[in-house]
Amino acid sequence: MHHTSTLTCPKCGHRQTEQMPDNACVYFYECRDCHTLLRPKPGDCCVFCSYGDVPCPPIQAGDGTASRCC
C-alpha cells in the first residue's frame, strides 16, 4: 500500500507529493503554485483519486467502495 501520491494541478501543471490519510477523504487541495482549489472529479471520492498518480488507500485496498472511500 502506498501512502504518498503526487498531485498534478490541471490548471498550471505543478506537481506536489503529499501524504495521504488512511481513514479520511481529502475533498479540497490548494495548488501550492497557482492557488487553484482542486476538488474531486465527478465519481471520484477525493483529490488523490482525481489528480494523484496513486489513488487513496481505501481504493488501493479494493474494499468494494470505489464510488466513495470513506
C-alpha positions in Angstrom: 0.0 0.0 0.0 1.3 3.4 -1.0 0.7 6.3 1.4 2.1 9.2 -0.8 0.8 10.4 -4.1 2.0 13.2 -6.4 -0.9 15.5 -7.2 -0.8 17.4 -10.6 -2.6 20.7 -10.9 -4.8 20.6 -14.0 -4.5 24.4 -14.4 -0.8 25.0 -14.1 0.8 21.5 -14.1 2.5 22.0 -10.8 3.3 18.6 -9.1 3.4 18.1 -5.4 3.9 14.9 -3.4 1.7 14.6 -0.4 1.0 12.2 2.4 -2.5 10.5 2.1 -4.6 9.9 5.2 -5.6 6.3 5.8 -9.0 7.0 7.1 -10.3 10.3 5.6 -11.1 11.6 2.2 -9.4 14.8 1.1 -12.1 16.8 -0.7 -10.1 20.1 -1.2 -6.5 20.8 -2.0 -5.0 24.1 -2.9 -2.2 24.1 -5.5 0.9 25.5 -4.0 1.9 27.2 -7.2 -1.2 28.9 -8.7 -3.5 28.5 -5.6 -6.3 26.8 -7.6 -8.6 24.9 -5.3 -8.9 21.3 -6.5 -12.0 19.3 -5.9 -12.6 15.6 -6.8 -13.9 15.0 -10.3 -17.5 13.6 -10.5 -17.4 9.9 -9.5 -14.1 10.2 -7.6 -14.0 10.1 -3.8 -11.1 12.5 -3.2 -8.5 14.7 -4.9 -5.9 11.9 -4.8 -8.1 9.7 -6.9 -8.7 12.6 -9.4 -5.3 14.3 -9.6 -2.8 11.9 -8.0 -0.5 9.3 -9.5 -1.7 6.9 -6.8 -5.3 6.5 -5.6 -6.2 6.9 -2.0 -5.5 3.9 0.4 -9.1 2.7 0.7 -9.4 2.4 -3.1 -5.9 0.8 -3.3 -7.2 -1.8 -0.7 -10.1 -2.7 -3.1 -12.6 -2.7 -0.3 -15.5 -2.5 -2.7 -16.3 1.2 -2.2 -15.0 2.5 -5.5 -17.6 5.3 -5.6 -16.7 6.5 -2.1 -13.7 5.8 0.1 -14.7 7.0 3.5 
